[in-house]
């Protein structure tokens, strides 16, 4: 695994990545991800297809100062892919992700991005 601190996510295309799960407890928020890597990322390998290079990983927030989760309502027969990311903002201690799952907005002292 390679860990990157917030602000050092060079080589990860977050908008073309996927949220697989959102896990929150009393002290952390973890986004289980399928990251789409750019050619500049050290773990990038040529996939041999136009789909791109994807690697599992996560974004973990600790020492959370402010958290807002706004899960999208879905009908039981809704077949859309809830892992699709529409837009992201990733600053020093603030992240906003708008996705089919919903919106995640968090300010945290520790933001860790890990690519497995």
C-alpha positions in Angstrom: 0.0 0.0 0.0 1.1 3.5 -0.7 -0.3 6.3 1.5 -0.6 9.9 0.4 -1.5 12.8 2.7 -4.2 15.3 1.6 -3.1 17.6 -1.2 -0.8 14.9 -2.6 -3.3 12.9 -4.6 -1.5 13.6 -7.8 -2.1 10.8 -10.3 -5.5 9.9 -9.0 -8.5 10.8 -11.2 -11.2 11.2 -8.4 -14.0 12.1 -10.8 -13.5 8.8 -12.7 -13.0 6.8 -9.5 -15.8 5.0 -7.7 -17.1 5.0 -4.1 -17.7 1.4 -3.1 -18.7 2.0 0.5 -19.0 4.8 3.1 -18.1 3.7 6.6 -18.4 6.0 9.6 -17.9 5.4 13.3 -17.4 7.7 16.3 -13.9 8.9 15.3 -13.4 8.3 11.5 -15.0 8.3 8.1 -13.7 5.9 5.5 -14.6 5.9 1.8 -13.8 2.6 0.3 -12.7 3.4 -3.3 -11.9 2.0 -6.7 -9.4 4.7 -7.8 -8.7 5.4 -11.4 -5.0 6.1 -11.7 -3.4 8.4 -14.1 -0.1 7.5 -15.9 1.7 9.8 -13.4 0.8 7.6 -10.4 3.5 5.2 -9.2 1.1 2.3 -9.1 -0.2 2.9 -12.6 0.0 -0.1 -15.0 -1.1 -0.1 -18.6 -4.5 -1.9 -18.5 -4.4 -2.6 -22.2 -7.9 -1.2 -22.6 -9.4 2.3 -22.9 -11.2 1.9 -19.5 -8.1 3.0 -17.6 -6.1 1.6 -14.6 -8.1 1.0 -11.5 -6.8 0.1 -8.0 -8.6 -0.5 -4.8 -8.0 1.8 -1.8 -9.6 4.2 0.6 -9.8 7.8 1.9 -9.8 7.9 5.7 -10.7 11.0 7.6 -9.7 11.3 11.3 -9.9 14.1 13.9 -13.0 15.2 12.2 -14.0 18.9 12.8 -17.1 19.0 10.6 -19.0 16.3 8.8 -22.0 16.4 6.5 -23.4 13.2 4.8 -26.4 13.7 2.6 -27.3 10.3 1.2 -29.4 10.4 -2.0 -32.8 8.9 -1.7 -33.2 5.9 -4.0 -36.3 4.0 -5.0 -36.2 0.2 -4.5 -36.1 -0.4 -8.2 -33.5 2.2 -8.9 -30.8 0.6 -11.0 -28.4 3.5 -11.3 -24.8 3.0 -10.2 -24.5 4.6 -6.8 -20.8 4.6 -6.9 -20.4 7.2 -9.7 -18.7 10.5 -8.7 -20.0 13.7 -10.3 -17.5 16.2 -8.8 -14.9 16.7 -6.1 -13.1 19.4 -4.2 -10.0 18.3 -2.3 -8.2 20.9 -0.3 -5.8 20.8 2.6 -8.3 19.8 5.4 -11.6 19.9 3.4 -13.2 17.5 1.0 -16.5 17.7 -0.8 -17.6 14.8 -3.0 -20.9 14.8 -4.9 -21.8 11.4 -6.1 -24.8 9.2 -7.0 -24.5 7.8 -3.4 -25.0 11.4 -2.1 -22.8 14.3 -0.9 -19.9 13.9 1.5 -18.5 17.1 3.0 -15.9 16.8 5.7 -13.2 18.9 7.4 -10.6 16.8 9.2 -7.2 17.3 10.6 -6.0 14.0 9.2 -6.9 12.9 5.6 -5.2 9.8 4.4 -5.4 8.4 0.8 -4.2 4.8 0.4 -3.8 3.0 -2.9 -3.4 -0.8 -2.5 
